[in-house]
Amino acid sequence: MLWIARPLFGGLSIGSMVKCADNCGVVKARISAIGRQKKSCGGIGQRCRANIRDKNEAYWGPRKIKGLIVRRRASTMRRDGSTIKFDDNAILIIKKNKCLGTKVKGPVAYEMRHSCKSLARWIF
């Protein structure tokens, strides 16, 4: 299988606190599951489930949300051999396979375009 990016070390795990990278009203969330497994490490482009810890008055949805990891502090190795790491951990909130917010705050890794093609037009 052709890989776009792979984690060098363990990244986001269950219980990690992440910021929200869009303007939907959620400020912070805690990851409860990554992918389809309950015990795994999350990399850029993986889907996750999270519980909302801090929000604004603008958010009106449920406490348990689905998200997509867009940034992480741990290093990620690209296919050409270079590594990338960000200053914070962040997710995008997804509802019905679309982003809940309208704007994305901060940088988004290029690997997101390949890992989730159905969401790429809303992110980029």
GUZA-57818 format. One line per 10 residues: their letters; for each residue x, y, z of N, C-alpha, C. Coordinates in pm, 1 decimal, m for minus. Layout:
BEGIN
A	X:Y:Z:X:Y:Z:X:Y:Z ~ ... .
This chain:
BEGIN
MLWIARPLFG	83.6:m118.3:0.0:0.0:0.0:0.0:88.0:124.5:0.0 ~ 52.7:220.7:m79.8:127.9:344.1:m91.2:91.5:436.3:24.8 ~ 189.7:479.0:100.3:161.1:566.4:214.0:200.6:708.3:179.7 ~ 121.5:801.9:227.9:148.2:943.6:207.8:232.6:997.8:323.0 ~ 194.4:966.9:444.4:268.9:1010.5:562.4:252.1:906.5:671.0 ~ 352.0:892.3:754.1:342.0:798.5:864.8:398.9:862.5:989.7 ~ 346.1:825.0:1105.3:398.5:882.6:1228.5:534.8:823.9:1262.8 ~ 625.0:907.7:1312.0:754.6:859.1:1356.9:743.5:797.5:1495.0 ~ 670.9:861.2:1581.7:650.9:813.1:1717.4:501.7:814.9:1744.6 ~ 460.8:761.4:1859.2:320.6:765.2:1894.9:271.2:907.8:1904.1 .
GLSIGSMVKC	155.6:933.7:1852.6:105.0:1070.2:1848.4:m9.6:1089.7:1944.2 ~ m125.1:1120.1:1892.0:m242.9:1143.0:1973.7:m299.4:1009.5:2021.0 ~ m329.9:1001.4:2147.3:m386.1:879.2:2202.8:m518.3:911.8:2270.9 ~ m579.3:810.8:2327.0:m705.3:829.1:2397.2:m680.9:919.8:2517.5 ~ m763.0:1021.8:2533.4:m749.4:1114.9:2643.9:m671.8:1240.2:2610.5 ~ m621.7:1252.2:2488.5:m547.3:1372.1:2449.3:m642.0:1490.1:2434.0 ~ m599.9:1606.2:2484.4:m677.6:1729.0:2467.2:m635.8:1795.4:2337.2 ~ m735.3:1835.4:2256.4:m708.0:1897.2:2126.7:m788.1:2025.6:2113.2 ~ m738.1:2115.9:2028.7:m811.7:2237.5:1995.5:m899.8:2209.9:1875.2 ~ m1000.3:2293.3:1857.8:m1084.6:2284.1:1739.7:m1028.5:2379.3:1634.6 .
ADNCGVVKAR	m1011.3:2330.7:1511.8:m946.4:2409.4:1407.2:m1045.0:2485.3:1320.0 ~ m1173.3:2485.1:1353.5:m1269.3:2561.7:1273.6:m1351.5:2652.9:1363.6 ~ m1444.9:2725.2:1304.4:m1519.5:2827.4:1378.1:m1659.9:2781.5:1417.1 ~ m1676.6:2656.1:1453.8:m1810.4:2605.1:1486.5:m1853.4:2640.3:1629.1 ~ m1763.7:2681.8:1715.7:m1799.2:2719.0:1851.9:m1734.8:2632.5:1957.7 ~ m1678.5:2519.4:1919.3:m1608.3:2433.2:2013.8:m1466.6:2486.7:2031.1 ~ m1419.0:2493.4:2155.3:m1284.6:2543.4:2182.4:m1188.3:2427.8:2207.1 ~ m1223.5:2335.7:2298.3:m1138.5:2221.7:2331.4:m1221.1:2094.4:2335.7 ~ m1154.7:1983.0:2305.8:m1219.5:1852.2:2311.8:m1117.4:1749.3:2359.0 ~ m1167.0:1636.2:2408.9:m1081.4:1526.1:2452.8:m1112.5:1404.0:2366.4 .
ISAIGRQKKS	m1010.1:1342.5:2310.1:m1028.5:1229.1:2219.5:m1070.3:1106.1:2299.1 ~ m1175.8:1037.1:2251.0:m1223.2:916.6:2318.2:m1199.3:790.7:2235.8 ~ m1188.8:800.1:2104.7:m1158.2:685.4:2019.1:m1094.8:737.3:1890.8 ~ m1004.6:658.7:1834.3:m936.9:697.5:1710.8:m962.8:590.0:1607.0 ~ m1013.6:630.9:1491.7:m1046.0:535.6:1386.4:m1160.6:446.8:1430.5 ~ m1152.9:321.7:1394.1:m1255.9:226.2:1434.8:m1214.2:147.3:1558.5 ~ m1093.5:174.0:1607.5:m1044.0:103.3:1723.7:m1048.7:193.7:1845.1 ~ m1061.0:134.1:1961.0:m1063.3:213.5:2082.6:m923.3:238.2:2137.1 ~ m825.4:158.0:2096.0:m688.3:175.1:2144.3:m594.7:184.0:2024.6 ~ m554.8:303.5:1988.5:m459.2:323.2:1880.3:m401.0:463.4:1889.8 .
CGGIGQRCRA	m300.2:490.9:1808.1:m239.9:624.0:1800.4:m293.0:694.9:1677.7 ~ m323.5:821.5:1691.7:m381.6:896.4:1581.4:m279.8:978.9:1507.0 ~ m288.7:975.5:1374.8:m202.1:1055.2:1289.9:m284.3:1156.7:1212.6 ~ m217.0:1235.9:1132.1:m284.7:1337.3:1052.8:m373.2:1268.9:949.6 ~ m498.1:1312.8:942.6:m592.1:1258.5:845.7:m679.7:1147.1:898.7 ~ m660.7:1103.3:1023.1:m743.1:996.5:1077.4:m868.5:1052.8:1141.8 ~ m974.5:974.7:1136.7:m1099.4:1014.1:1200.7:m1094.9:976.2:1347.7 ~ m1165.1:1053.8:1429.1:m1166.2:1026.5:1572.1:m1300.8:1067.6:1630.4 ~ m1326.4:1019.2:1751.1:m1442.0:1062.4:1828.9:m1389.1:1140.7:1947.5 ~ m1464.1:1244.4:1985.5:m1417.1:1329.2:2095.0:m1534.7:1375.8:2179.3 .
NIRDKNEAYW	m1504.3:1413.5:2302.5:m1601.7:1472.7:2393.2:m1566.5:1619.4:2411.3 ~ m1665.8:1705.7:2403.4:m1642.9:1849.7:2414.0:m1614.9:1886.0:2559.1 ~ m1507.4:1962.7:2582.5:m1471.2:2008.5:2715.9:m1497.0:2156.7:2735.3 ~ m1484.9:2236.2:2630.8:m1503.9:2380.3:2641.2:m1565.8:2428.9:2511.0 ~ m1667.8:2516.0:2521.4:m1736.3:2564.6:2401.6:m1785.6:2706.5:2422.4 ~ m1821.4:2771.8:2311.5:m1880.4:2905.4:2313.6:m2032.2:2893.8:2313.4 ~ m2098.7:3009.2:2317.4:m2244.7:3009.5:2311.2:m2294.0:2973.9:2171.1 ~ m2208.1:2984.6:2070.9:m2249.5:2960.2:1932.9:m2274.1:2812.1:1904.8 ~ m2210.7:2722.1:1980.0:m2226.4:2578.8:1954.1:m2352.7:2528.0:2021.3 ~ m2432.4:2452.3:1946.4:m2560.5:2403.2:1997.5:m2574.1:2252.3:1984.1 .
GPRKIKGLIV	m2471.9:2182.7:1938.3:m2480.4:2040.4:1907.8:m2458.7:1950.5:2028.5 ~ m2440.7:1821.7:2002.9:m2422.4:1724.2:2111.1:m2284.1:1733.8:2175.1 ~ m2266.9:1666.8:2289.6:m2138.9:1668.4:2361.0:m2037.3:1573.0:2297.7 ~ m2085.0:1465.5:2234.6:m1995.9:1369.9:2169.1:m1994.9:1399.7:2020.1 ~ m1875.4:1417.0:1964.3:m1863.2:1459.4:1825.2:m1767.5:1367.4:1749.4 ~ m1774.1:1376.6:1617.3:m1678.1:1309.5:1530.7:m1584.6:1414.9:1475.2 ~ m1459.0:1378.9:1458.9:m1362.2:1476.3:1411.1:m1258.1:1414.5:1320.6 ~ m1174.7:1500.8:1267.0:m1067.7:1462.2:1176.9:m940.9:1532.6:1223.9 ~ m834.6:1459.3:1247.2:m710.9:1517.0:1299.2:m640.2:1593.7:1187.6 ~ m613.9:1723.6:1209.6:m547.6:1805.6:1107.9:m407.7:1850.1:1149.2 .
RRRASTMRRD	m378.9:1858.8:1278.7:m245.5:1896.5:1326.3:m211.3:1812.5:1448.3 ~ m81.2:1786.4:1466.0:m36.0:1720.9:1588.3:107.0:1759.7:1618.3 ~ 142.2:1755.4:1745.6:275.1:1798.3:1789.2:383.6:1697.5:1752.4 ~ 350.5:1570.9:1752.5:450.2:1468.3:1722.3:491.2:1475.0:1575.4 ~ 612.2:1433.4:1546.7:664.2:1439.3:1409.8:593.3:1339.3:1319.8 ~ 571.0:1379.7:1196.2:514.0:1294.0:1094.0:610.0:1293.9:976.2 ~ 643.2:1174.6:927.7:736.9:1164.5:816.3:661.0:1162.6:684.5 ~ 702.7:1248.0:592.4:642.0:1251.3:460.2:709.9:1149.5:369.2 ~ 649.7:1129.2:253.6:698.3:1027.7:162.2:836.8:1060.8:106.8 ~ 868.8:1188.1:94.1:999.6:1227.2:41.8:1109.7:1225.0:147.9 .
GSTIKFDDNA	1076.7:1189.3:271.4:1175.6:1178.3:377.8:1177.0:1295.0:473.9 ~ 1109.5:1403.4:441.9:1105.2:1518.6:532.2:1005.0:1493.3:644.5 ~ 1023.1:1563.8:754.4:931.3:1550.4:866.7:860.2:1682.5:889.7 ~ 740.9:1672.4:948.8:662.8:1791.6:978.8:603.3:1775.4:1117.2 ~ 601.8:1884.5:1193.5:533.0:1885.7:1322.0:479.8:2025.5:1347.4 ~ 370.3:2032.7:1422.1:301.4:2158.4:1447.1:315.0:2195.9:1593.9 ~ 267.8:2315.4:1627.6:276.7:2364.2:1764.9:166.7:2310.1:1854.9 ~ 56.2:2262.8:1796.3:m55.1:2215.6:1877.9:m124.4:2098.7:1810.2 ~ m211.4:2033.2:1887.4:m296.4:1926.7:1835.2:m432.4:1987.2:1803.4 ~ m487.0:1955.9:1685.8:m614.8:2015.6:1647.1:m696.4:1918.4:1563.3 .
ILIIKKNKCL	m829.4:1931.8:1573.3:m921.1:1851.2:1492.8:m1022.7:1941.9:1424.3 ~ m1080.6:1890.8:1316.4:m1195.9:1952.9:1250.8:m1318.0:1872.4:1290.3 ~ m1428.7:1937.5:1317.3:m1549.8:1867.0:1355.4:m1630.8:1835.4:1230.3 ~ m1673.4:1709.6:1220.4:m1743.9:1660.7:1102.6:m1886.9:1624.2:1140.7 ~ m1980.2:1658.6:1052.9:m2118.5:1615.9:1068.4:m2172.0:1582.0:930.3 ~ m2218.6:1459.8:911.1:m2269.3:1410.3:782.7:m2165.9:1426.5:671.8 ~ m2040.7:1391.8:702.3:m1928.3:1394.7:609.2:m1899.3:1534.1:554.0 ~ m1932.9:1638.9:629.2:m1900.0:1776.5:594.7:m1848.9:1846.0:720.1 ~ m1768.1:1948.5:700.5:m1717.8:2025.5:814.6:m1831.4:2105.1:876.5 ~ m1835.4:2110.1:1008.5:m1941.3:2183.8:1077.1:m1917.8:2333.8:1069.6 .
GTKVKGPVAY	m1794.7:2377.8:1074.9:m1762.7:2519.5:1063.9:m1748.8:2563.0:918.8 ~ m1732.6:2694.6:900.3:m1718.2:2747.4:765.1:m1575.7:2790.4:733.9 ~ m1494.1:2817.6:835.5:m1355.0:2858.1:816.0:m1263.8:2765.5:895.0 ~ m1146.0:2741.6:840.8:m1045.9:2661.3:909.7:m937.7:2754.7:961.6 ~ m909.2:2745.3:1092.9:m807.8:2830.1:1155.8:m674.4:2756.6:1159.0 ~ m568.7:2825.6:1121.3:m435.6:2768.2:1129.5:m399.9:2683.1:1009.2 ~ m276.2:2630.3:1009.0:m231.0:2549.9:895.6:m293.0:2410.8:895.9 ~ m301.9:2354.3:776.1:m351.0:2218.1:757.9:m247.5:2144.4:674.0 ~ m212.5:2022.6:712.5:m110.0:1947.0:641.2:m159.6:1905.7:502.8 ~ m65.7:1895.4:410.4:m96.7:1857.7:273.0:m151.2:1715.4:264.6 .
EMRHSCKSLA	m114.6:1629.4:357.9:m158.6:1489.8:356.5:m309.0:1475.6:374.3 ~ m373.2:1577.4:427.0:m518.5:1572.9:445.4:m590.9:1560.9:312.3 ~ m536.7:1618.3:207.9:m601.1:1615.0:77.0:m611.2:1472.4:24.2 ~ m511.2:1389.2:56.0:m509.5:1252.8:6.0:m583.0:1155.7:97.3 ~ m585.5:1183.3:225.5:m644.4:1088.1:318.8:m795.9:1098.6:326.2 ~ m852.5:1213.7:296.3:m998.5:1228.7:301.0:m1042.8:1312.6:181.1 ~ m1059.1:1246.7:68.5:m1090.1:1316.6:m56.0:m1228.6:1378.2:m55.1 ~ m1322.9:1319.8:18.0:m1458.8:1374.7:18.8:m1466.3:1507.4:94.2 ~ m1375.7:1529.9:190.3:m1375.6:1654.8:266.8:m1277.8:1758.3:212.1 ~ m1198.9:1723.3:112.8:m1091.2:1811.1:66.7:m1143.5:1942.9:11.9 .
RWIF	m1257.8:1941.7:m53.7:m1305.4:2068.3:m111.2:m1353.5:2165.8:m5.2 ~ m1392.5:2118.7:112.7:m1433.2:2209.7:219.9:m1313.4:2257.7:301.8 ~ m1207.0:2179.3:305.3:m1091.0:2215.0:386.1:m997.5:2308.0:310.7 ~ m970.4:2279.3:183.7:m871.8:2355.9:106.6:m937.6:2460.3:20.4 .
